[in-house]
Amino acid sequence: MLTLHRADILLTGRGADPLPGGAVLVDGGRITAVGPYEELGARAPQARVRRWPGLLAPGLVLHGARELLEEAYHPDGQFEADALGTEPITGAAELAALGLTEARRGNSARRAAQKLLARGAVAVSGRLTVPAVRTAVARSGLELLPPAAGEGAPGGRRAVSADPFEGLADVQDAFHGVVAAGGPARFAVFAAAAGSLREAGSAACVATVIGGRLLHRRR
């Protein structure tokens, strides 16, 4: 099924020129065309149209998956908030005191993955060793990438939050690939202008698309 994603501004990749009124034509899990909305709309009048406010850009990658997904526990907000709070729990002693089973660790990773999708993430990098965590990431739709250079090394950047922008001098360094014809239908939309993504932050994510599927949409 053809879907035409139209945004106020289209930014196809790092350093690209913003395109006002840009659009992305998606067929299944691939992008078939990128360009002005009027041009693509005339080319595929049968396509379902999704109109997004703000900036459509490549999805984000978060480095430090192991720290966020395996070395932190994300409490269940519905059933554990009273006892554990809502913030991630870290530290070897603190985690040991929870007596986590592999199933609970997998459920924790699933909740963290949902937080990542809500911030425009489409991929994470790191070395995951817990099978249930790896399964949770795979089922979420997030791509698991090898550790980045220096990731996990003493003094290296650690993912202390689900914010892909954290620790980056240029937020476009968090872009995962480009939005281009023939490429995977993998992008995010932010309630921001092209030059104000840093100020808006990843929490301004409106929608996240992976493999042509809308995996997050702000309500």
PyMOL commands that set and color helices and strands:
alter all, ss='L'
color gray80, all
select helices_A, chain A and resi 37-43+65-70+81-84+92-98+102-117+131-140+171-174+194-200+202-204
alter helices_A, ss='H'
color red, helices_A
select strands_A, chain A and resi 2-10+19-20+22-27+30-36+48-58+60-63+72-73+89-90+121-125+143-145+187-190+205-210+213-217
alter strands_A, ss='S'
color yellow, strands_A
deselect
rebuild
show_as cartoon
